[in-house]
Amino acid sequence: MNSLPVLAVETEEACCAPAAAPALGAEEALQKALVFKALSDPNRLRLLSMVKAEAAGESCVCDLTGPLDLGQPTVSHHLKILVDAGLLHREKRGTWAYYSLVPGALEKTAGLLATL
């Protein structure tokens, strides 16, 4: 008598229950990554620190180039990245640009990882 091999029948089961909290959305992840990327450069961290430490609450780009030993175009590039990330505010006055911290930006940035 010919015997046919018995095949095991697999049932489809979920490997685990889905996470209760929704995953980080694409737009929110992009915005958070923009902030982290802005903070990932030592010169940008120094610029942020210098603007924060200024007693007047703002710094002229002309005062930020010397301490970093970088040219004005490079400093302006770093400042633009900080502005685009929502950390600094830029105000043009004549030929100079003045930078100040966006109110609440540092506190919001400090909580970015906690909200993942």
N, CA, C and O atoms as CSV, one atom per row, in Angstrom:
chain,resi,resn,atom,element,x,y,z
A,1,MET,N,N,0.834,-1.156,0.000
A,1,MET,CA,C,0.000,0.000,0.000
A,1,MET,C,C,0.891,1.236,0.000
A,1,MET,O,O,1.833,1.329,0.788
A,2,ASN,N,N,0.593,2.184,-0.886
A,2,ASN,CA,C,1.334,3.441,-0.975
A,2,ASN,C,C,0.869,4.401,0.099
A,2,ASN,O,O,-0.326,4.658,0.248
A,3,SER,N,N,1.815,4.922,0.838
A,3,SER,CA,C,1.436,5.916,1.843
A,3,SER,C,C,1.934,7.276,1.398
A,3,SER,O,O,3.084,7.428,0.989
A,4,LEU,N,N,1.091,8.224,1.480
A,4,LEU,CA,C,1.431,9.589,1.122
A,4,LEU,C,C,1.956,10.316,2.352
A,4,LEU,O,O,1.472,10.099,3.463
A,5,PRO,N,N,2.952,11.180,2.150
A,5,PRO,CA,C,3.463,11.914,3.309
A,5,PRO,C,C,2.402,12.873,3.834
A,5,PRO,O,O,1.624,13.455,3.078
A,6,VAL,N,N,2.400,13.010,5.116
A,6,VAL,CA,C,1.447,13.912,5.771
A,6,VAL,C,C,2.107,15.278,5.891
A,6,VAL,O,O,3.192,15.411,6.457
A,7,LEU,N,N,1.442,16.285,5.353
A,7,LEU,CA,C,1.956,17.647,5.420
A,7,LEU,C,C,1.350,18.379,6.607
A,7,LEU,O,O,0.152,18.284,6.872
A,8,ALA,N,N,2.184,19.093,7.299
A,8,ALA,CA,C,1.687,19.879,8.426
A,8,ALA,C,C,1.002,21.125,7.888
A,8,ALA,O,O,1.512,21.774,6.975
A,9,VAL,N,N,-0.105,21.447,8.429
A,9,VAL,CA,C,-0.852,22.630,8.019
A,9,VAL,C,C,-0.527,23.748,9.002
A,9,VAL,O,O,-0.751,23.638,10.208
A,10,GLU,N,N,0.005,24.820,8.442
A,10,GLU,CA,C,0.351,25.959,9.296
A,10,GLU,C,C,-0.825,26.905,9.368
A,10,GLU,O,O,-1.494,27.173,8.370
A,11,THR,N,N,-1.062,27.399,10.547
A,11,THR,CA,C,-2.103,28.413,10.713
A,11,THR,C,C,-1.426,29.755,10.868
A,11,THR,O,O,-0.375,29.871,11.498
A,12,GLU,N,N,-2.037,30.762,10.289
A,12,GLU,CA,C,-1.469,32.090,10.338
A,12,GLU,C,C,-1.827,32.736,11.669
A,12,GLU,O,O,-3.002,32.928,11.982
A,13,GLU,N,N,-0.807,33.067,12.447
A,13,GLU,CA,C,-1.020,33.719,13.734
A,13,GLU,C,C,-0.187,34.987,13.788
A,13,GLU,O,O,0.893,35.061,13.202
A,14,ALA,N,N,-0.694,35.974,14.491
A,14,ALA,CA,C,0.067,37.212,14.674
A,14,ALA,C,C,1.209,36.935,15.647
A,14,ALA,O,O,1.042,36.216,16.632
A,15,CYS,N,N,2.364,37.513,15.357
A,15,CYS,CA,C,3.517,37.263,16.226
A,15,CYS,C,C,3.373,37.972,17.571
A,15,CYS,O,O,3.866,37.485,18.589
A,16,CYS,N,N,2.708,39.102,17.573
A,16,CYS,CA,C,2.504,39.823,18.823
A,16,CYS,C,C,1.374,40.827,18.648
A,16,CYS,O,O,0.958,41.130,17.530
A,17,ALA,N,N,0.901,41.320,19.742
A,17,ALA,CA,C,-0.186,42.305,19.690
A,17,ALA,C,C,0.376,43.642,19.215
A,17,ALA,O,O,1.509,43.986,19.554
A,18,PRO,N,N,-0.389,44.394,18.445
A,18,PRO,CA,C,0.105,45.701,17.984
A,18,PRO,C,C,0.326,46.646,19.161
A,18,PRO,O,O,-0.322,46.529,20.201
A,19,ALA,N,N,1.243,47.575,18.978
A,19,ALA,CA,C,1.549,48.548,20.024
A,19,ALA,C,C,0.321,49.405,20.305
A,19,ALA,O,O,-0.440,49.740,19.398
A,20,ALA,N,N,0.146,49.749,21.556
A,20,ALA,CA,C,-1.020,50.539,21.952
A,20,ALA,C,C,-0.891,51.983,21.469
A,20,ALA,O,O,-1.873,52.578,21.025
A,21,ALA,N,N,0.299,52.540,21.551
A,21,ALA,CA,C,0.502,53.930,21.147
A,21,ALA,C,C,0.812,53.993,19.658
A,21,ALA,O,O,1.508,53.123,19.134
A,22,PRO,N,N,0.306,55.013,18.971
A,22,PRO,CA,C,0.617,55.128,17.543
A,22,PRO,C,C,2.091,55.441,17.320
A,22,PRO,O,O,2.737,56.082,18.149
A,23,ALA,N,N,2.602,54.983,16.200
A,23,ALA,CA,C,4.001,55.255,15.850
A,23,ALA,C,C,4.149,56.730,15.504
A,23,ALA,O,O,3.171,57.413,15.201
A,24,LEU,N,N,5.355,57.196,15.551
A,24,LEU,CA,C,5.663,58.580,15.188
A,24,LEU,C,C,5.329,58.785,13.718
A,24,LEU,O,O,5.777,58.022,12.862
A,25,GLY,N,N,4.548,59.809,13.427
A,25,GLY,CA,C,4.168,60.095,12.048
A,25,GLY,C,C,5.347,60.633,11.256
A,25,GLY,O,O,6.318,61.128,11.829
A,26,ALA,N,N,5.259,60.535,9.947
A,26,ALA,CA,C,6.357,60.939,9.070
A,26,ALA,C,C,6.688,62.422,9.212
A,26,ALA,O,O,7.862,62.784,9.287
A,27,GLU,N,N,5.681,63.277,9.250
A,27,GLU,CA,C,5.915,64.720,9.346
A,27,GLU,C,C,6.526,65.087,10.701
A,27,GLU,O,O,7.444,65.904,10.772
A,28,GLU,N,N,6.019,64.488,11.761
A,28,GLU,CA,C,6.554,64.758,13.102
A,28,GLU,C,C,7.995,64.259,13.217
A,28,GLU,O,O,8.835,64.929,13.819
A,29,ALA,N,N,8.284,63.102,12.650
A,29,ALA,CA,C,9.643,62.567,12.669
A,29,ALA,C,C,10.587,63.480,11.895
A,29,ALA,O,O,11.723,63.701,12.315
A,30,LEU,N,N,10.124,64.004,10.776
A,30,LEU,CA,C,10.937,64.921,9.975
A,30,LEU,C,C,11.267,66.189,10.757
A,30,LEU,O,O,12.403,66.661,10.726
A,31,GLN,N,N,10.281,66.741,11.455
A,31,GLN,CA,C,10.497,67.960,12.234
A,31,GLN,C,C,11.467,67.707,13.392
A,31,GLN,O,O,12.343,68.531,13.656
A,32,LYS,N,N,11.319,66.593,14.071
A,32,LYS,CA,C,12.220,66.267,15.176
A,32,LYS,C,C,13.639,66.032,14.658
A,32,LYS,O,O,14.608,66.469,15.281
A,33,ALA,N,N,13.762,65.358,13.544
A,33,ALA,CA,C,15.081,65.093,12.968
A,33,ALA,C,C,15.761,66.400,12.559
A,33,ALA,O,O,16.981,66.524,12.666
A,34,LEU,N,N,14.983,67.367,12.094
A,34,LEU,CA,C,15.530,68.673,11.722
A,34,LEU,C,C,16.184,69.348,12.930
A,34,LEU,O,O,17.259,69.937,12.813
A,35,VAL,N,N,15.535,69.261,14.079
A,35,VAL,CA,C,16.087,69.842,15.310
A,35,VAL,C,C,17.339,69.085,15.741
A,35,VAL,O,O,18.355,69.696,16.073
A,36,PHE,N,N,17.266,67.750,15.736
A,36,PHE,CA,C,18.433,66.959,16.142
A,36,PHE,C,C,19.615,67.196,15.203
A,36,PHE,O,O,20.760,67.272,15.647
A,37,LYS,N,N,19.339,67.312,13.927
A,37,LYS,CA,C,20.403,67.568,12.965
A,37,LYS,C,C,21.029,68.940,13.211
A,37,LYS,O,O,22.247,69.096,13.127
A,38,ALA,N,N,20.197,69.926,13.512
A,38,ALA,CA,C,20.711,71.268,13.798
A,38,ALA,C,C,21.617,71.262,15.024
A,38,ALA,O,O,22.603,71.997,15.074
A,39,LEU,N,N,21.291,70.445,15.997
A,39,LEU,CA,C,22.074,70.387,17.233
A,39,LEU,C,C,23.280,69.462,17.140
A,39,LEU,O,O,24.079,69.393,18.074
A,40,SER,N,N,23.422,68.757,16.035
A,40,SER,CA,C,24.493,67.765,15.928
A,40,SER,C,C,25.849,68.354,15.542
A,40,SER,O,O,26.839,67.626,15.459
A,41,ASP,N,N,25.899,69.638,15.310
A,41,ASP,CA,C,27.156,70.278,14.921
A,41,ASP,C,C,27.693,71.105,16.092
A,41,ASP,O,O,26.948,71.897,16.671
A,42,PRO,N,N,28.969,70.938,16.450
A,42,PRO,CA,C,29.533,71.676,17.585
A,42,PRO,C,C,29.479,73.195,17.404
A,42,PRO,O,O,29.265,73.920,18.375
A,43,ASN,N,N,29.667,73.679,16.193
A,43,ASN,CA,C,29.609,75.122,15.968
A,43,ASN,C,C,28.200,75.663,16.188
A,43,ASN,O,O,28.032,76.765,16.710
A,44,ARG,N,N,27.191,74.896,15.795
A,44,ARG,CA,C,25.811,75.340,16.014
A,44,ARG,C,C,25.465,75.311,17.492
A,44,ARG,O,O,24.733,76.178,17.971
A,45,LEU,N,N,25.974,74.335,18.220
A,45,LEU,CA,C,25.752,74.313,19.667
A,45,LEU,C,C,26.390,75.531,20.319
A,45,LEU,O,O,25.805,76.144,21.213
A,46,ARG,N,N,27.582,75.875,19.871
A,46,ARG,CA,C,28.260,77.054,20.417
A,46,ARG,C,C,27.490,78.329,20.085
A,46,ARG,O,O,27.338,79.202,20.938
A,47,LEU,N,N,27.007,78.438,18.856
A,47,LEU,CA,C,26.220,79.609,18.470
A,47,LEU,C,C,24.962,79.739,19.324
A,47,LEU,O,O,24.640,80.827,19.802
A,48,LEU,N,N,24.269,78.655,19.510
A,48,LEU,CA,C,23.064,78.655,20.340
A,48,LEU,C,C,23.388,79.095,21.761
A,48,LEU,O,O,22.652,79.876,22.365
A,49,SER,N,N,24.485,78.591,22.282
A,49,SER,CA,C,24.930,78.947,23.625
A,49,SER,C,C,25.297,80.430,23.719
A,49,SER,O,O,24.980,81.090,24.708
A,50,MET,N,N,25.957,80.942,22.700
A,50,MET,CA,C,26.365,82.342,22.696
A,50,MET,C,C,25.157,83.271,22.640
A,50,MET,O,O,25.118,84.283,23.339
A,51,VAL,N,N,24.182,82.933,21.819
A,51,VAL,CA,C,22.975,83.761,21.730
A,51,VAL,C,C,22.220,83.710,23.052
A,51,VAL,O,O,21.735,84.734,23.533
A,52,LYS,N,N,22.121,82.533,23.632
A,52,LYS,CA,C,21.421,82.373,24.914
A,52,LYS,C,C,22.094,83.168,26.025
A,52,LYS,O,O,21.418,83.739,26.881
A,53,ALA,N,N,23.412,83.206,26.016
A,53,ALA,CA,C,24.167,83.866,27.092
A,53,ALA,C,C,24.169,85.388,26.978
A,53,ALA,O,O,24.517,86.070,27.943
A,54,GLU,N,N,23.795,85.929,25.842
A,54,GLU,CA,C,23.831,87.376,25.634
A,54,GLU,C,C,22.812,88.065,26.543
A,54,GLU,O,O,21.627,87.729,26.540
A,55,ALA,N,N,23.303,89.043,27.325
A,55,ALA,CA,C,22.458,89.750,28.291
A,55,ALA,C,C,21.294,90.471,27.608
A,55,ALA,O,O,20.208,90.575,28.179
A,56,ALA,N,N,21.515,90.967,26.395
A,56,ALA,CA,C,20.470,91.694,25.670
A,56,ALA,C,C,19.400,90.749,25.112
A,56,ALA,O,O,18.350,91.203,24.658
A,57,GLY,N,N,19.659,89.456,25.144
A,57,GLY,CA,C,18.697,88.494,24.621
A,57,GLY,C,C,18.802,88.285,23.126
A,57,GLY,O,O,18.012,87.543,22.542
A,58,GLU,N,N,19.781,88.937,22.497
A,58,GLU,CA,C,19.991,88.775,21.064
A,58,GLU,C,C,21.446,89.038,20.730
A,58,GLU,O,O,22.162,89.699,21.483
A,59,SER,N,N,21.872,88.515,19.595
A,59,SER,CA,C,23.248,88.699,19.142
A,59,SER,C,C,23.253,89.067,17.673
A,59,SER,O,O,22.472,88.542,16.880
A,60,CYS,N,N,24.148,89.982,17.323
A,60,CYS,CA,C,24.350,90.346,15.931
A,60,CYS,C,C,25.303,89.326,15.317
A,60,CYS,O,O,26.238,88.862,15.969
A,61,VAL,N,N,25.056,88.989,14.068
A,61,VAL,CA,C,25.934,88.041,13.390
A,61,VAL,C,C,27.373,88.543,13.401
A,61,VAL,O,O,28.308,87.741,13.402
A,62,CYS,N,N,27.559,89.848,13.408
A,62,CYS,CA,C,28.913,90.408,13.405
A,62,CYS,C,C,29.674,90.078,14.690
A,62,CYS,O,O,30.905,90.071,14.693
A,63,ASP,N,N,28.955,89.806,15.777
A,63,ASP,CA,C,29.593,89.450,17.050
A,63,ASP,C,C,29.815,87.950,17.202
A,63,ASP,O,O,30.457,87.513,18.157
A,64,LEU,N,N,29.296,87.167,16.279
A,64,LEU,CA,C,29.362,85.711,16.407
A,64,LEU,C,C,30.470,85.081,15.571
A,64,LEU,O,O,30.810,83.916,15.781
A,65,THR,N,N,31.029,85.816,14.643
A,65,THR,CA,C,32.044,85.218,13.766
A,65,THR,C,C,33.392,85.074,14.454
A,65,THR,O,O,34.045,84.040,14.310
A,66,GLY,N,N,33.823,86.084,15.196
A,66,GLY,CA,C,35.138,86.066,15.842
A,66,GLY,C,C,35.352,84.921,16.810
A,66,GLY,O,O,36.347,84.206,16.694
A,67,PRO,N,N,34.441,84.719,17.774
A,67,PRO,CA,C,34.651,83.651,18.765
A,67,PRO,C,C,34.743,82.249,18.158
A,67,PRO,O,O,35.389,81.371,18.730
A,68,LEU,N,N,34.114,82.035,17.024
A,68,LEU,CA,C,34.144,80.707,16.404
A,68,LEU,C,C,35.308,80.535,15.446
A,68,LEU,O,O,35.598,79.422,15.008
A,69,ASP,N,N,35.975,81.631,15.119
A,69,ASP,CA,C,37.071,81.610,14.158
A,69,ASP,C,C,36.609,81.027,12.822
A,69,ASP,O,O,37.306,80.235,12.188
A,70,LEU,N,N,35.414,81.445,12.421
A,70,LEU,CA,C,34.830,81.034,11.148
A,70,LEU,C,C,34.462,82.283,10.363
A,70,LEU,O,O,34.249,83.349,10.940
A,71,GLY,N,N,34.389,82.146,9.071
A,71,GLY,CA,C,33.990,83.268,8.235
A,71,GLY,C,C,32.509,83.570,8.376
A,71,GLY,O,O,31.725,82.726,8.808
A,72,GLN,N,N,32.139,84.791,8.002
A,72,GLN,CA,C,30.745,85.221,8.108
A,72,GLN,C,C,29.792,84.335,7.295
A,72,GLN,O,O,28.713,84.017,7.795
A,73,PRO,N,N,30.137,83.920,6.063
A,73,PRO,CA,C,29.216,83.039,5.325
A,73,PRO,C,C,28.968,81.700,6.030
A,73,PRO,O,O,27.851,81.184,6.009
A,74,THR,N,N,30.003,81.144,6.648
A,74,THR,CA,C,29.851,79.870,7.356
A,74,THR,C,C,28.973,80.041,8.590
A,74,THR,O,O,28.095,79.220,8.856
A,75,VAL,N,N,29.218,81.113,9.340
A,75,VAL,CA,C,28.401,81.382,10.531
A,75,VAL,C,C,26.951,81.613,10.124
A,75,VAL,O,O,26.037,81.101,10.770
A,76,SER,N,N,26.735,82.378,9.060
A,76,SER,CA,C,25.369,82.628,8.586
A,76,SER,C,C,24.679,81.334,8.169
A,76,SER,O,O,23.483,81.168,8.408
A,77,HIS,N,N,25.410,80.425,7.557
A,77,HIS,CA,C,24.859,79.125,7.183
A,77,HIS,C,C,24.400,78.352,8.423
A,77,HIS,O,O,23.296,77.808,8.452
A,78,HIS,N,N,25.260,78.311,9.445
A,78,HIS,CA,C,24.903,77.602,10.681
A,78,HIS,C,C,23.697,78.264,11.354
A,78,HIS,O,O,22.815,77.575,11.867
A,79,LEU,N,N,23.662,79.579,11.351
A,79,LEU,CA,C,22.534,80.283,11.959
A,79,LEU,C,C,21.234,80.005,11.204
A,79,LEU,O,O,20.176,79.871,11.819
A,80,LYS,N,N,21.308,79.919,9.888
A,80,LYS,CA,C,20.120,79.613,9.079
A,80,LYS,C,C,19.564,78.237,9.443
A,80,LYS,O,O,18.349,78.057,9.521
A,81,ILE,N,N,20.438,77.285,9.661
A,81,ILE,CA,C,19.990,75.944,10.049
A,81,ILE,C,C,19.281,75.993,11.403
A,81,ILE,O,O,18.264,75.327,11.598
A,82,LEU,N,N,19.814,76.776,12.330
A,82,LEU,CA,C,19.177,76.922,13.645
A,82,LEU,C,C,17.828,77.629,13.537
A,82,LEU,O,O,16.891,77.301,14.265
A,83,VAL,N,N,17.733,78.591,12.636
A,83,VAL,CA,C,16.450,79.275,12.396
A,83,VAL,C,C,15.447,78.301,11.776
A,83,VAL,O,O,14.300,78.226,12.217
A,84,ASP,N,N,15.876,77.559,10.759
A,84,ASP,CA,C,14.993,76.598,10.082
A,84,ASP,C,C,14.497,75.511,11.032
A,84,ASP,O,O,13.403,74.976,10.849
A,85,ALA,N,N,15.294,75.186,12.041
A,85,ALA,CA,C,14.905,74.172,13.021
A,85,ALA,C,C,13.971,74.736,14.092
A,85,ALA,O,O,13.471,73.994,14.937
A,86,GLY,N,N,13.740,76.044,14.052
A,86,GLY,CA,C,12.831,76.661,15.013
A,86,GLY,C,C,13.471,77.008,16.346
A,86,GLY,O,O,12.769,77.243,17.330
A,87,LEU,N,N,14.800,77.043,16.387
A,87,LEU,CA,C,15.496,77.339,17.635
A,87,LEU,C,C,15.827,78.822,17.791
A,87,LEU,O,O,15.789,79.357,18.899
A,88,LEU,N,N,16.147,79.477,16.688
A,88,LEU,CA,C,16.486,80.895,16.716
A,88,LEU,C,C,15.529,81.686,15.839
A,88,LEU,O,O,14.961,81.177,14.873
A,89,HIS,N,N,15.374,82.950,16.213
A,89,HIS,CA,C,14.598,83.909,15.422
A,89,HIS,C,C,15.582,84.889,14.808
A,89,HIS,O,O,16.531,85.303,15.473
A,90,ARG,N,N,15.377,85.266,13.557
A,90,ARG,CA,C,16.259,86.183,12.843
A,90,ARG,C,C,15.503,87.466,12.547
A,90,ARG,O,O,14.370,87.445,12.067
A,91,GLU,N,N,16.162,88.598,12.847
A,91,GLU,CA,C,15.594,89.909,12.538
A,91,GLU,C,C,16.640,90.723,11.795
A,91,GLU,O,O,17.745,90.929,12.296
A,92,LYS,N,N,16.297,91.176,10.621
A,92,LYS,CA,C,17.207,91.966,9.787
A,92,LYS,C,C,17.074,93.439,10.182
A,92,LYS,O,O,15.971,93.983,10.246
A,93,ARG,N,N,18.232,94.075,10.447
A,93,ARG,CA,C,18.277,95.503,10.752
A,93,ARG,C,C,19.380,96.125,9.918
A,93,ARG,O,O,20.562,95.962,10.220
A,94,GLY,N,N,19.004,96.824,8.889
A,94,GLY,CA,C,19.999,97.393,7.990
A,94,GLY,C,C,20.759,96.285,7.292
A,94,GLY,O,O,20.164,95.409,6.666
A,95,THR,N,N,22.082,96.329,7.402
A,95,THR,CA,C,22.899,95.302,6.750
A,95,THR,C,C,23.173,94.111,7.659
A,95,THR,O,O,23.732,93.111,7.211
A,96,TRP,N,N,22.788,94.204,8.928
A,96,TRP,CA,C,23.088,93.134,9.881
A,96,TRP,C,C,21.842,92.351,10.258
A,96,TRP,O,O,20.721,92.854,10.193
A,97,ALA,N,N,22.070,91.113,10.651
A,97,ALA,CA,C,20.993,90.257,11.145
A,97,ALA,C,C,21.231,89.992,12.627
A,97,ALA,O,O,22.357,89.732,13.051
A,98,TYR,N,N,20.165,90.061,13.398
A,98,TYR,CA,C,20.226,89.804,14.834
A,98,TYR,C,C,19.446,88.528,15.131
A,98,TYR,O,O,18.386,88.275,14.560
A,99,TYR,N,N,19.999,87.739,16.033
A,99,TYR,CA,C,19.421,86.441,16.362
A,99,TYR,C,C,19.056,86.379,17.831
A,99,TYR,O,O,19.798,86.856,18.690
A,100,SER,N,N,17.901,85.784,18.113
A,100,SER,CA,C,17.454,85.568,19.484
A,100,SER,C,C,16.821,84.177,19.569
A,100,SER,O,O,16.417,83.597,18.561
A,101,LEU,N,N,16.747,83.665,20.783
A,101,LEU,CA,C,16.119,82.356,20.984
A,101,LEU,C,C,14.619,82.474,20.755
A,101,LEU,O,O,14.001,83.462,21.151
A,102,VAL,N,N,14.046,81.484,20.127
A,102,VAL,CA,C,12.595,81.410,20.017
A,102,VAL,C,C,12.081,81.064,21.413
A,102,VAL,O,O,12.542,80.092,22.010
A,103,PRO,N,N,11.132,81.846,21.945
A,103,PRO,CA,C,10.615,81.554,23.294
A,103,PRO,C,C,10.108,80.121,23.407
A,103,PRO,O,O,9.300,79.670,22.595
A,104,GLY,N,N,10.591,79.413,24.422
A,104,GLY,CA,C,10.181,78.035,24.679
A,104,GLY,C,C,10.860,76.981,23.821
A,104,GLY,O,O,10.607,75.790,24.003
A,105,ALA,N,N,11.721,77.391,22.883
A,105,ALA,CA,C,12.333,76.425,21.965
A,105,ALA,C,C,13.244,75.441,22.691
A,105,ALA,O,O,13.240,74.250,22.380
A,106,LEU,N,N,14.016,75.923,23.647
A,106,LEU,CA,C,14.931,75.012,24.348
A,106,LEU,C,C,14.163,74.024,25.220
A,106,LEU,O,O,14.540,72.855,25.311
A,107,GLU,N,N,13.101,74.479,25.856
A,107,GLU,CA,C,12.284,73.585,26.681
A,107,GLU,C,C,11.597,72.530,25.798
A,107,GLU,O,O,11.534,71.353,26.154
A,108,LYS,N,N,11.093,72.970,24.659
A,108,LYS,CA,C,10.454,72.042,23.725
A,108,LYS,C,C,11.471,71.022,23.211
A,108,LYS,O,O,11.165,69.835,23.094
A,109,THR,N,N,12.675,71.493,22.906
A,109,THR,CA,C,13.731,70.612,22.410
A,109,THR,C,C,14.132,69.596,23.475
A,109,THR,O,O,14.388,68.433,23.162
A,110,ALA,N,N,14.185,70.027,24.717
A,110,ALA,CA,C,14.542,69.128,25.812
A,110,ALA,C,C,13.534,67.976,25.940
A,110,ALA,O,O,13.896,66.891,26.393
A,111,GLY,N,N,12.299,68.200,25.553
A,111,GLY,CA,C,11.272,67.166,25.666
A,111,GLY,C,C,11.087,66.311,24.430
A,111,GLY,O,O,10.230,65.427,24.427
A,112,LEU,N,N,11.859,66.542,23.380
A,112,LEU,CA,C,11.667,65.805,22.123
A,112,LEU,C,C,11.807,64.292,22.288
A,112,LEU,O,O,10.991,63.530,21.769
A,113,LEU,N,N,12.825,63.864,23.001
A,113,LEU,CA,C,13.027,62.421,23.166
A,113,LEU,C,C,11.937,61.799,24.031
A,113,LEU,O,O,11.536,60.655,23.814
A,114,ALA,N,N,11.465,62.558,25.010
A,114,ALA,CA,C,10.441,62.030,25.900
A,114,ALA,C,C,9.121,61.776,25.174
A,114,ALA,O,O,8.307,60.970,25.624
A,115,THR,N,N,8.910,62.467,24.049
A,115,THR,CA,C,7.639,62.330,23.346
A,115,THR,C,C,7.689,61.309,22.220
A,115,THR,O,O,6.747,61.223,21.432
A,116,LEU,N,N,8.751,60.542,22.125
A,116,LEU,CA,C,8.817,59.499,21.079
A,116,LEU,C,C,7.835,58.372,21.379
A,116,LEU,O,O,7.747,57.411,20.615
